[in-house]
């Protein structure tokens, strides 16, 4: 499981946008978003740089933890 700090997520729509974007890249990805902690946990075949790029393409600032 890879964990990322993601700034700018504020609501359920943000959660859905990030989750859907990651699952478009890897349909088998497990994505868990913790809005309160501003963290996204991802279990995926994608590398951390790929995941970061997908999150950034959705308009959020992200970094690996």
PyMOL Python script that loads the backbone (N, CA, C, O; Angstrom):
from pymol import cmd

cmd.read_pdbstr("""\
ATOM      1  N   UNK A   1       0.855  -1.175   0.000  1.00  0.00           N
ATOM      2  CA  UNK A   1       0.000   0.000   0.000  1.00  0.00           C
ATOM      3  C   UNK A   1       0.900   1.237   0.000  1.00  0.00           C
ATOM      4  O   UNK A   1       1.788   1.375   0.841  1.00  0.00           O
ATOM      5  N   UNK A   2       0.653   2.128  -0.954  1.00  0.00           N
ATOM      6  CA  UNK A   2       1.391   3.385  -1.037  1.00  0.00           C
ATOM      7  C   UNK A   2       0.495   4.484  -0.461  1.00  0.00           C
ATOM      8  O   UNK A   2      -0.715   4.483  -0.686  1.00  0.00           O
ATOM      9  N   UNK A   3       1.085   5.410   0.271  1.00  0.00           N
ATOM     10  CA  UNK A   3       0.316   6.474   0.904  1.00  0.00           C
ATOM     11  C   UNK A   3       0.820   7.822   0.411  1.00  0.00           C
ATOM     12  O   UNK A   3       2.023   8.065   0.314  1.00  0.00           O
ATOM     13  N   UNK A   4      -0.145   8.694   0.102  1.00  0.00           N
ATOM     14  CA  UNK A   4       0.168  10.011  -0.440  1.00  0.00           C
ATOM     15  C   UNK A   4      -0.566  11.088   0.334  1.00  0.00           C
ATOM     16  O   UNK A   4      -1.706  10.895   0.758  1.00  0.00           O
ATOM     17  N   UNK A   5       0.088  12.213   0.515  1.00  0.00           N
ATOM     18  CA  UNK A   5      -0.536  13.400   1.091  1.00  0.00           C
ATOM     19  C   UNK A   5      -1.105  14.191  -0.081  1.00  0.00           C
ATOM     20  O   UNK A   5      -0.393  14.493  -1.039  1.00  0.00           O
ATOM     21  N   UNK A   6      -2.390  14.526  -0.003  1.00  0.00           N
ATOM     22  CA  UNK A   6      -3.049  15.217  -1.107  1.00  0.00           C
ATOM     23  C   UNK A   6      -3.757  16.464  -0.572  1.00  0.00           C
ATOM     24  O   UNK A   6      -4.655  16.370   0.265  1.00  0.00           O
ATOM     25  N   UNK A   7      -3.343  17.621  -1.062  1.00  0.00           N
ATOM     26  CA  UNK A   7      -3.953  18.894  -0.664  1.00  0.00           C
ATOM     27  C   UNK A   7      -5.055  19.277  -1.646  1.00  0.00           C
ATOM     28  O   UNK A   7      -4.951  19.035  -2.848  1.00  0.00           O
ATOM     29  N   UNK A   8      -6.108  19.875  -1.110  1.00  0.00           N
ATOM     30  CA  UNK A   8      -7.167  20.403  -1.969  1.00  0.00           C
ATOM     31  C   UNK A   8      -8.427  19.562  -2.007  1.00  0.00           C
ATOM     32  O   UNK A   8      -9.439  20.006  -2.551  1.00  0.00           O
ATOM     33  N   UNK A   9      -8.400  18.366  -1.447  1.00  0.00           N
ATOM     34  CA  UNK A   9      -9.613  17.541  -1.413  1.00  0.00           C
ATOM     35  C   UNK A   9     -10.498  18.032  -0.267  1.00  0.00           C
ATOM     36  O   UNK A   9     -10.049  18.145   0.873  1.00  0.00           O
ATOM     37  N   UNK A  10     -11.765  18.324  -0.588  1.00  0.00           N
ATOM     38  CA  UNK A  10     -12.640  18.895   0.433  1.00  0.00           C
ATOM     39  C   UNK A  10     -13.973  18.176   0.587  1.00  0.00           C
ATOM     40  O   UNK A  10     -14.690  18.414   1.559  1.00  0.00           O
ATOM     41  N   UNK A  11     -14.319  17.297  -0.356  1.00  0.00           N
ATOM     42  CA  UNK A  11     -15.665  16.724  -0.310  1.00  0.00           C
ATOM     43  C   UNK A  11     -15.720  15.363  -1.002  1.00  0.00           C
ATOM     44  O   UNK A  11     -14.720  14.874  -1.528  1.00  0.00           O
ATOM     45  N   UNK A  12     -16.889  14.777  -0.989  1.00  0.00           N
ATOM     46  CA  UNK A  12     -17.091  13.491  -1.626  1.00  0.00           C
ATOM     47  C   UNK A  12     -16.800  13.510  -3.114  1.00  0.00           C
ATOM     48  O   UNK A  12     -16.340  12.511  -3.667  1.00  0.00           O
ATOM     49  N   UNK A  13     -17.059  14.625  -3.766  1.00  0.00           N
ATOM     50  CA  UNK A  13     -16.761  14.730  -5.197  1.00  0.00           C
ATOM     51  C   UNK A  13     -15.264  14.597  -5.440  1.00  0.00           C
ATOM     52  O   UNK A  13     -14.841  13.946  -6.396  1.00  0.00           O
ATOM     53  N   UNK A  14     -14.462  15.213  -4.574  1.00  0.00           N
ATOM     54  CA  UNK A  14     -13.006  15.108  -4.692  1.00  0.00           C
ATOM     55  C   UNK A  14     -12.561  13.658  -4.537  1.00  0.00           C
ATOM     56  O   UNK A  14     -11.722  13.167  -5.292  1.00  0.00           O
ATOM     57  N   UNK A  15     -13.137  12.982  -3.549  1.00  0.00           N
ATOM     58  CA  UNK A  15     -12.816  11.569  -3.302  1.00  0.00           C
ATOM     59  C   UNK A  15     -13.123  10.745  -4.540  1.00  0.00           C
ATOM     60  O   UNK A  15     -12.310   9.930  -4.974  1.00  0.00           O
ATOM     61  N   UNK A  16     -14.297  10.964  -5.100  1.00  0.00           N
ATOM     62  CA  UNK A  16     -14.727  10.205  -6.283  1.00  0.00           C
ATOM     63  C   UNK A  16     -13.839  10.515  -7.487  1.00  0.00           C
ATOM     64  O   UNK A  16     -13.499   9.613  -8.254  1.00  0.00           O
ATOM     65  N   UNK A  17     -13.462  11.779  -7.658  1.00  0.00           N
ATOM     66  CA  UNK A  17     -12.623  12.170  -8.798  1.00  0.00           C
ATOM     67  C   UNK A  17     -11.264  11.482  -8.738  1.00  0.00           C
ATOM     68  O   UNK A  17     -10.788  10.954  -9.742  1.00  0.00           O
ATOM     69  N   UNK A  18     -10.639  11.488  -7.559  1.00  0.00           N
ATOM     70  CA  UNK A  18      -9.327  10.866  -7.404  1.00  0.00           C
ATOM     71  C   UNK A  18      -9.439   9.346  -7.563  1.00  0.00           C
ATOM     72  O   UNK A  18      -8.635   8.726  -8.259  1.00  0.00           O
ATOM     73  N   UNK A  19     -10.433   8.760  -6.916  1.00  0.00           N
ATOM     74  CA  UNK A  19     -10.626   7.307  -6.993  1.00  0.00           C
ATOM     75  C   UNK A  19     -10.863   6.861  -8.426  1.00  0.00           C
ATOM     76  O   UNK A  19     -10.222   5.923  -8.901  1.00  0.00           O
ATOM     77  N   UNK A  20     -11.777   7.527  -9.114  1.00  0.00           N
ATOM     78  CA  UNK A  20     -12.103   7.148 -10.492  1.00  0.00           C
ATOM     79  C   UNK A  20     -10.906   7.322 -11.425  1.00  0.00           C
ATOM     80  O   UNK A  20     -10.673   6.490 -12.303  1.00  0.00           O
ATOM     81  N   UNK A  21     -10.151   8.396 -11.236  1.00  0.00           N
ATOM     82  CA  UNK A  21      -8.987   8.640 -12.091  1.00  0.00           C
ATOM     83  C   UNK A  21      -7.951   7.524 -11.916  1.00  0.00           C
ATOM     84  O   UNK A  21      -7.386   7.040 -12.897  1.00  0.00           O
ATOM     85  N   UNK A  22      -7.705   7.122 -10.678  1.00  0.00           N
ATOM     86  CA  UNK A  22      -6.735   6.056 -10.430  1.00  0.00           C
ATOM     87  C   UNK A  22      -7.228   4.721 -10.982  1.00  0.00           C
ATOM     88  O   UNK A  22      -6.444   3.941 -11.521  1.00  0.00           O
ATOM     89  N   UNK A  23      -8.521   4.462 -10.846  1.00  0.00           N
ATOM     90  CA  UNK A  23      -9.061   3.192 -11.327  1.00  0.00           C
ATOM     91  C   UNK A  23      -9.186   3.158 -12.847  1.00  0.00           C
ATOM     92  O   UNK A  23      -9.291   2.077 -13.428  1.00  0.00           O
ATOM     93  N   UNK A  24      -9.177   4.306 -13.496  1.00  0.00           N
ATOM     94  CA  UNK A  24      -9.114   4.322 -14.964  1.00  0.00           C
ATOM     95  C   UNK A  24      -7.746   3.827 -15.430  1.00  0.00           C
ATOM     96  O   UNK A  24      -7.636   3.157 -16.457  1.00  0.00           O
ATOM     97  N   UNK A  25      -6.706   4.161 -14.668  1.00  0.00           N
ATOM     98  CA  UNK A  25      -5.346   3.747 -15.013  1.00  0.00           C
ATOM     99  C   UNK A  25      -5.078   2.299 -14.626  1.00  0.00           C
ATOM    100  O   UNK A  25      -4.351   1.590 -15.322  1.00  0.00           O
ATOM    101  N   UNK A  26      -5.668   1.859 -13.515  1.00  0.00           N
ATOM    102  CA  UNK A  26      -5.519   0.481 -13.034  1.00  0.00           C
ATOM    103  C   UNK A  26      -6.854   0.058 -12.440  1.00  0.00           C
ATOM    104  O   UNK A  26      -7.171   0.386 -11.296  1.00  0.00           O
ATOM    105  N   UNK A  27      -7.632  -0.674 -13.230  1.00  0.00           N
ATOM    106  CA  UNK A  27      -8.984  -1.060 -12.817  1.00  0.00           C
ATOM    107  C   UNK A  27      -8.998  -1.864 -11.525  1.00  0.00           C
ATOM    108  O   UNK A  27      -9.998  -1.863 -10.807  1.00  0.00           O
ATOM    109  N   UNK A  28      -7.910  -2.544 -11.223  1.00  0.00           N
ATOM    110  CA  UNK A  28      -7.845  -3.366 -10.013  1.00  0.00           C
ATOM    111  C   UNK A  28      -7.337  -2.596  -8.793  1.00  0.00           C
ATOM    112  O   UNK A  28      -7.211  -3.168  -7.711  1.00  0.00           O
ATOM    113  N   UNK A  29      -7.047  -1.322  -8.955  1.00  0.00           N
ATOM    114  CA  UNK A  29      -6.493  -0.533  -7.856  1.00  0.00           C
ATOM    115  C   UNK A  29      -7.473  -0.437  -6.692  1.00  0.00           C
ATOM    116  O   UNK A  29      -8.675  -0.249  -6.881  1.00  0.00           O
ATOM    117  N   UNK A  30      -6.930  -0.571  -5.490  1.00  0.00           N
ATOM    118  CA  UNK A  30      -7.699  -0.322  -4.273  1.00  0.00           C
ATOM    119  C   UNK A  30      -7.314   1.072  -3.798  1.00  0.00           C
ATOM    120  O   UNK A  30      -6.142   1.358  -3.552  1.00  0.00           O
ATOM    121  N   UNK A  31      -8.325   1.940  -3.671  1.00  0.00           N
ATOM    122  CA  UNK A  31      -8.070   3.327  -3.298  1.00  0.00           C
ATOM    123  C   UNK A  31      -8.872   3.657  -2.044  1.00  0.00           C
ATOM    124  O   UNK A  31     -10.085   3.451  -1.998  1.00  0.00           O
ATOM    125  N   UNK A  32      -8.180   4.172  -1.027  1.00  0.00           N
ATOM    126  CA  UNK A  32      -8.844   4.603   0.201  1.00  0.00           C
ATOM    127  C   UNK A  32      -8.454   6.045   0.450  1.00  0.00           C
ATOM    128  O   UNK A  32      -7.271   6.384   0.503  1.00  0.00           O
ATOM    129  N   UNK A  33      -9.471   6.901   0.605  1.00  0.00           N
ATOM    130  CA  UNK A  33      -9.219   8.323   0.817  1.00  0.00           C
ATOM    131  C   UNK A  33      -9.666   8.698   2.223  1.00  0.00           C
ATOM    132  O   UNK A  33     -10.781   8.383   2.637  1.00  0.00           O
ATOM    133  N   UNK A  34      -8.786   9.372   2.948  1.00  0.00           N
ATOM    134  CA  UNK A  34      -9.093   9.898   4.279  1.00  0.00           C
ATOM    135  C   UNK A  34      -9.091  11.418   4.162  1.00  0.00           C
ATOM    136  O   UNK A  34      -8.040  12.056   4.208  1.00  0.00           O
ATOM    137  N   UNK A  35     -10.294  11.991   4.011  1.00  0.00           N
ATOM    138  CA  UNK A  35     -10.395  13.447   3.822  1.00  0.00           C
ATOM    139  C   UNK A  35      -9.845  14.208   5.018  1.00  0.00           C
ATOM    140  O   UNK A  35      -9.162  15.218   4.845  1.00  0.00           O
ATOM    141  N   UNK A  36     -10.131  13.742   6.221  1.00  0.00           N
ATOM    142  CA  UNK A  36      -9.700  14.452   7.422  1.00  0.00           C
ATOM    143  C   UNK A  36      -8.183  14.549   7.508  1.00  0.00           C
ATOM    144  O   UNK A  36      -7.645  15.576   7.921  1.00  0.00           O
ATOM    145  N   UNK A  37      -7.499  13.490   7.124  1.00  0.00           N
ATOM    146  CA  UNK A  37      -6.032  13.474   7.178  1.00  0.00           C
ATOM    147  C   UNK A  37      -5.396  13.906   5.862  1.00  0.00           C
ATOM    148  O   UNK A  37      -4.176  14.037   5.772  1.00  0.00           O
ATOM    149  N   UNK A  38      -6.225  14.127   4.839  1.00  0.00           N
ATOM    150  CA  UNK A  38      -5.755  14.528   3.505  1.00  0.00           C
ATOM    151  C   UNK A  38      -4.770  13.500   2.961  1.00  0.00           C
ATOM    152  O   UNK A  38      -3.699  13.839   2.457  1.00  0.00           O
ATOM    153  N   UNK A  39      -5.168  12.223   3.080  1.00  0.00           N
ATOM    154  CA  UNK A  39      -4.311  11.145   2.616  1.00  0.00           C
ATOM    155  C   UNK A  39      -5.060  10.214   1.677  1.00  0.00           C
ATOM    156  O   UNK A  39      -6.255   9.966   1.835  1.00  0.00           O
ATOM    157  N   UNK A  40      -4.333   9.711   0.707  1.00  0.00           N
ATOM    158  CA  UNK A  40      -4.853   8.710  -0.215  1.00  0.00           C
ATOM    159  C   UNK A  40      -3.934   7.496  -0.136  1.00  0.00           C
ATOM    160  O   UNK A  40      -2.723   7.604  -0.331  1.00  0.00           O
ATOM    161  N   UNK A  41      -4.526   6.343   0.152  1.00  0.00           N
ATOM    162  CA  UNK A  41      -3.781   5.084   0.179  1.00  0.00           C
ATOM    163  C   UNK A  41      -4.152   4.300  -1.072  1.00  0.00           C
ATOM    164  O   UNK A  41      -5.331   4.167  -1.402  1.00  0.00           O
ATOM    165  N   UNK A  42      -3.152   3.787  -1.760  1.00  0.00           N
ATOM    166  CA  UNK A  42      -3.384   3.105  -3.032  1.00  0.00           C
ATOM    167  C   UNK A  42      -2.627   1.782  -3.072  1.00  0.00           C
ATOM    168  O   UNK A  42      -1.423   1.724  -2.822  1.00  0.00           O
ATOM    169  N   UNK A  43      -3.361   0.726  -3.391  1.00  0.00           N
ATOM    170  CA  UNK A  43      -2.740  -0.576  -3.660  1.00  0.00           C
ATOM    171  C   UNK A  43      -2.935  -0.808  -5.151  1.00  0.00           C
ATOM    172  O   UNK A  43      -4.055  -1.008  -5.622  1.00  0.00           O
ATOM    173  N   UNK A  44      -1.825  -0.779  -5.888  1.00  0.00           N
ATOM    174  CA  UNK A  44      -1.915  -0.788  -7.341  1.00  0.00           C
ATOM    175  C   UNK A  44      -0.617  -1.279  -7.957  1.00  0.00           C
ATOM    176  O   UNK A  44       0.437  -1.277  -7.320  1.00  0.00           O
ATOM    177  N   UNK A  45      -0.717  -1.701  -9.210  1.00  0.00           N
ATOM    178  CA  UNK A  45       0.470  -2.054  -9.982  1.00  0.00           C
ATOM    179  C   UNK A  45       1.192  -0.801 -10.474  1.00  0.00           C
ATOM    180  O   UNK A  45       2.330  -0.880 -10.937  1.00  0.00           O
ATOM    181  N   UNK A  46       0.538   0.346 -10.376  1.00  0.00           N
ATOM    182  CA  UNK A  46       1.141   1.602 -10.811  1.00  0.00           C
ATOM    183  C   UNK A  46       2.265   2.009  -9.860  1.00  0.00           C
ATOM    184  O   UNK A  46       2.186   1.766  -8.656  1.00  0.00           O
ATOM    185  N   UNK A  47       3.294   2.620 -10.398  1.00  0.00           N
ATOM    186  CA  UNK A  47       4.374   3.140  -9.575  1.00  0.00           C
ATOM    187  C   UNK A  47       3.958   4.436  -8.902  1.00  0.00           C
ATOM    188  O   UNK A  47       2.977   5.065  -9.300  1.00  0.00           O
ATOM    189  N   UNK A  48       4.706   4.833  -7.882  1.00  0.00           N
ATOM    190  CA  UNK A  48       4.334   6.037  -7.134  1.00  0.00           C
ATOM    191  C   UNK A  48       4.325   7.284  -8.014  1.00  0.00           C
ATOM    192  O   UNK A  48       3.460   8.145  -7.848  1.00  0.00           O
ATOM    193  N   UNK A  49       5.272   7.398  -8.948  1.00  0.00           N
ATOM    194  CA  UNK A  49       5.281   8.571  -9.828  1.00  0.00           C
ATOM    195  C   UNK A  49       4.049   8.607 -10.732  1.00  0.00           C
ATOM    196  O   UNK A  49       3.497   9.675 -10.998  1.00  0.00           O
ATOM    197  N   UNK A  50       3.626   7.438 -11.201  1.00  0.00           N
ATOM    198  CA  UNK A  50       2.411   7.379 -12.028  1.00  0.00           C
ATOM    199  C   UNK A  50       1.192   7.803 -11.212  1.00  0.00           C
ATOM    200  O   UNK A  50       0.349   8.562 -11.692  1.00  0.00           O
ATOM    201  N   UNK A  51       1.106   7.311  -9.983  1.00  0.00           N
ATOM    202  CA  UNK A  51      -0.027   7.662  -9.121  1.00  0.00           C
ATOM    203  C   UNK A  51      -0.030   9.153  -8.840  1.00  0.00           C
ATOM    204  O   UNK A  51      -1.074   9.802  -8.915  1.00  0.00           O
ATOM    205  N   UNK A  52       1.139   9.699  -8.515  1.00  0.00           N
ATOM    206  CA  UNK A  52       1.225  11.139  -8.263  1.00  0.00           C
ATOM    207  C   UNK A  52       0.772  11.937  -9.479  1.00  0.00           C
ATOM    208  O   UNK A  52       0.058  12.930  -9.336  1.00  0.00           O
ATOM    209  N   UNK A  53       1.175  11.517 -10.666  1.00  0.00           N
ATOM    210  CA  UNK A  53       0.793  12.238 -11.879  1.00  0.00           C
ATOM    211  C   UNK A  53      -0.718  12.201 -12.102  1.00  0.00           C
ATOM    212  O   UNK A  53      -1.316  13.206 -12.487  1.00  0.00           O
ATOM    213  N   UNK A  54      -1.329  11.051 -11.862  1.00  0.00           N
ATOM    214  CA  UNK A  54      -2.787  10.931 -12.020  1.00  0.00           C
ATOM    215  C   UNK A  54      -3.493  11.883 -11.054  1.00  0.00           C
ATOM    216  O   UNK A  54      -4.426  12.584 -11.444  1.00  0.00           O
ATOM    217  N   UNK A  55      -3.052  11.908  -9.805  1.00  0.00           N
ATOM    218  CA  UNK A  55      -3.676  12.793  -8.810  1.00  0.00           C
ATOM    219  C   UNK A  55      -3.469  14.252  -9.203  1.00  0.00           C
ATOM    220  O   UNK A  55      -4.396  15.057  -9.114  1.00  0.00           O
ATOM    221  N   UNK A  56      -2.272  14.591  -9.630  1.00  0.00           N
ATOM    222  CA  UNK A  56      -1.983  15.978 -10.044  1.00  0.00           C
ATOM    223  C   UNK A  56      -2.795  16.371 -11.271  1.00  0.00           C
ATOM    224  O   UNK A  56      -3.237  17.514 -11.384  1.00  0.00           O
ATOM    225  N   UNK A  57      -2.992  15.433 -12.188  1.00  0.00           N
ATOM    226  CA  UNK A  57      -3.798  15.717 -13.386  1.00  0.00           C
ATOM    227  C   UNK A  57      -5.244  16.026 -13.021  1.00  0.00           C
ATOM    228  O   UNK A  57      -5.947  16.696 -13.777  1.00  0.00           O
ATOM    229  N   UNK A  58      -5.694  15.538 -11.856  1.00  0.00           N
ATOM    230  CA  UNK A  58      -7.052  15.859 -11.380  1.00  0.00           C
ATOM    231  C   UNK A  58      -7.100  17.227 -10.716  1.00  0.00           C
ATOM    232  O   UNK A  58      -8.178  17.702 -10.357  1.00  0.00           O
ATOM    233  N   UNK A  59      -5.944  17.867 -10.547  1.00  0.00           N
ATOM    234  CA  UNK A  59      -5.913  19.227 -10.007  1.00  0.00           C
ATOM    235  C   UNK A  59      -5.517  19.335  -8.541  1.00  0.00           C
ATOM    236  O   UNK A  59      -5.729  20.380  -7.927  1.00  0.00           O
ATOM    237  N   UNK A  60      -4.950  18.284  -7.968  1.00  0.00           N
ATOM    238  CA  UNK A  60      -4.576  18.294  -6.562  1.00  0.00           C
ATOM    239  C   UNK A  60      -3.061  18.244  -6.412  1.00  0.00           C
ATOM    240  O   UNK A  60      -2.358  17.649  -7.229  1.00  0.00           O
ATOM    241  N   UNK A  61      -2.569  18.884  -5.341  1.00  0.00           N
ATOM    242  CA  UNK A  61      -1.164  18.801  -4.996  1.00  0.00           C
ATOM    243  C   UNK A  61      -0.961  17.489  -4.257  1.00  0.00           C
ATOM    244  O   UNK A  61      -1.716  17.177  -3.336  1.00  0.00           O
ATOM    245  N   UNK A  62       0.032  16.726  -4.641  1.00  0.00           N
ATOM    246  CA  UNK A  62       0.252  15.420  -4.011  1.00  0.00           C
ATOM    247  C   UNK A  62       1.731  15.145  -3.836  1.00  0.00           C
ATOM    248  O   UNK A  62       2.569  15.571  -4.631  1.00  0.00           O
ATOM    249  N   UNK A  63       2.027  14.407  -2.752  1.00  0.00           N
ATOM    250  CA  UNK A  63       3.396  13.950  -2.536  1.00  0.00           C
ATOM    251  C   UNK A  63       3.329  12.613  -1.802  1.00  0.00           C
ATOM    252  O   UNK A  63       2.380  12.330  -1.072  1.00  0.00           O
ATOM    253  N   UNK A  64       4.353  11.808  -2.015  1.00  0.00           N
ATOM    254  CA  UNK A  64       4.433  10.529  -1.324  1.00  0.00           C
ATOM    255  C   UNK A  64       4.786  10.758   0.129  1.00  0.00           C
ATOM    256  O   UNK A  64       5.516  11.693   0.458  1.00  0.00           O
ATOM    257  N   UNK A  65       4.267   9.904   1.004  1.00  0.00           N
ATOM    258  CA  UNK A  65       4.576   9.986   2.439  1.00  0.00           C
ATOM    259  C   UNK A  65       5.543   8.874   2.776  1.00  0.00           C
ATOM    260  O   UNK A  65       5.950   8.739   3.930  1.00  0.00           O
TER     261      UNK A  65
END
""", "prot")
cmd.dss("prot")
cmd.show_as("cartoon", "prot")
cmd.util.cbc("prot")
cmd.orient("prot")
